[in-house]
């Protein structure tokens, strides 16, 4: 299995506080813990040619992880469509935190994907609401983050195929923070935590969820469906 981690990588360049938390970038932090689990990885960032997501890279990617925030509009529509086609053809997609507003997530969801938000250094408790789901494997009843950005309902997404986590925040809001979907042959997981100024991706439980999500989202070992005009399997009208 090959995982490509895509990161906008703008906060890390502009904000010393983010560089202090993620000196190798958010993509580098995620790459490190995935490789510690024996998962083959590559990275891609916004300012690379074709945003690092050439057709060749995507064709050799089983699961794509996506983190973006302040430059969603700079992602080319051509690359977005290329990613969408790969998802429809079976590539897994794990969308993190503010990636909810990315072009690719909104295109696959077909809704605004808007929400409430607040930066107030408040506690987040992510409750496991589907403990039998493979993405929740080796996670307790909840994950507690001492400081995170708040996301609150209403989250304008289609009803998830499966809801794995629900977040509660110190200020009182709740949020559907772990949602799965299928689009075409591909599987999608949206996972809420991960504001750039907090060390969320260094937390073992968050890492475990992402490792589980990558394993869940990898393509199934099945043949691609055949569409179009079909010849009959049996003789039609024979006596």
N, C-alpha and C positions, 0 to 999 in steps of 0.2 A: 504494500500500500504506500502511495506517495501523497503527502499532504503539502499544499502550498498555502503559506500564510501571507495574506495581503494586508498591508497596513498603509494608511495614508502617509504617515511619518512626517507630518507637518508640526505637530505640537513638540515633538522631540527636538526639532531643529530650531524652533522659535522660543521655547519656554524652558529656562534652566531648571525650574521645579520639576518638570516632566522628565528631563534628562537625568536628574538625580534619582528619580524612582526607576526609570527604565533607560539606563545608559546605553544599552544595545537596541533600544527601540522596543515598542510593545511586541513587534513581530519577533525580535530577538529573544525576548523573555518567553514567549509561547514556544518558539522553536526549541529552546533549551529543554523545557520540561517534556515536550513530545519526544525529542531524541533520547532523553533519559529513559523513556518507555520503549525504546527500540523502534520508533516510528520514523521512517524516512521523510525528510522535510526539505522544502525550499522556501524562499521568501521572495516577495515582490512588493514594490512600493510605487506610489503615485507618479513620482518624477522620473521613473525609468521609461525607456521607450516602450510604447504600447502599455504603459503602467505595469510592465513586467508580466503581462498576461497575453503573450502571443498565442496563436492557435497551437503551436507546438507545446508550449508550457501547459496549456489547459488540457490538451489531448493526453498529456502524461500525468495529469492530476486526478487522483481519485476523490479527494475531499479538499475543498477550498474554504479557508477560514478568512472572514472579512471584518476588518476594523476600520472605520472612517468616521469623521466628525465635521471638520470645518471646510472641507473642500469637495463635498459630494458633487457639486456642479462641474468640477474640473475633470471628472471621469468621463471619458468619451462615450458617446452613445454606441459607437461601433464595438467597443470592448464590452460594454454592458450586454449587448445583444449576443456577443460571442460567449459570454459567461452563461447567459440564459439558455442558449442552445445546448451547452454542455450539461447544465442541470437537467434539462428535459431529456437528454440522452443518458442520464444516469449518474453524473458527478454529484457527490454530496456537497452541501453548502452549510457552513456554520457561521451565522451572523452574530456579531458581538456588540453589545452596548449601543452606542449611537449609530451603528450600522443600520438601525431601524429606519433611518432616513436616507439610506443609500439608494441610488438609482436602481440597483439590481434587486434589492429587497422590495421596494415599492412596485417595481415592474412585475415581480413574481407574485406579490400579494394582491395587486389590483386595487389598493386603497391608499389613503394618505399616509398611514402608519404614524400619525401624529399622537401626541401624548402631553401630559403635564410633566414639568420638571422643576427641580430646585437644587441649588448647591448650598448646603448648610451643614456639612460635616456630620450628618446624622446616621444613626445606626440603621442597618438593613438586616432583616432576618428573612432568609429564603426558606420557605417551608416546602418540603417534599410532599406533593399531593398525589403522586403516583409512584409509591415505593417499589412496585414491581417492574417499573420501566428500566430498561438497560442503561439509560443515561443517568439514572439515580443510583446505580450500583456502587457499593462501598461508601455511600453517603449516609449520614445519620438522619434524624428526623428533620433537621434544618441546618443551614449554614448561617453563621452570624458574622457580619462585617461591621467593625466598629465605626467606620466612616465611609460613606458613599454618597454619590449624587442620587437624589430622589427622582424616580419615574413614577407617575401616578395614572390611574384610570380616569377617563376612558382612553384605552389604547386602541386606535382605529385600525384594527387588523381583522381579517376573516377569522371566524371561529376556528381555533386550532384543531387539527386532527387529534392531538393529544396535548394535555397540559401537565407538565412535569413539576414545575416550581411556581409558587406564588409568593411574592415578596410583601412584607410589611415594613413600613418605615416609621421611625421615631415620631415624625410629625403627623402620623395618622393614616397616610395613604396606603393603598394596596396596589399590586401590579401583577399582571400575568407575565412572569419573568423567565419561563422556560417553555417554549411552544414548538411543537413539531408540525411539519407539513410535508405533503408529497406533491410534487409537480412533475408531470410526465413520469419518467423513470427515476427521477432524482428525489432525494430526501433532504429536507431543510430543517435546521434547528436554530431558533433564535434564543439567545441567552443574554439577559439584561446586564449583569454587573460588568464594571470595567472602566470607570471614569479615569482619565489619563493621569490625574494628580494623586491618585491613591494606589497603594501597592496590591491591588486586588489580584492581579495575575501571579503574584508571588505566594498566594495562599494555597495550601495543599488541597483543600476541598474544591476550590474553584478549578485548579489544575485537573483534578480527578474528573470533574464534570466535563471539561473540554476533551480529555482523553476518551471518556466514555462516548461523548457525542461524535467524535471522529470515527470510532469503531462502529457506532450505530449507523452513521451516514454513508459509509463506504458503499460502493456499488454492489448490488446483488450479483451473484455468479449465475446469471440467467441470460438467455438469448434475447436480443432486441426484438420487440414485436414487429411483425410484418404487416404493412398497411396497404390499402389500395385494392384494385380489382383482384379477386382471388379465384383460382381454379377450384372446382369442387373436389373434395377428398373421395367422394363416392360417385359412382355413375348416377346421374339424375334421370329419373323416369324409366329406369331399366326394369324389365320383367324377370 
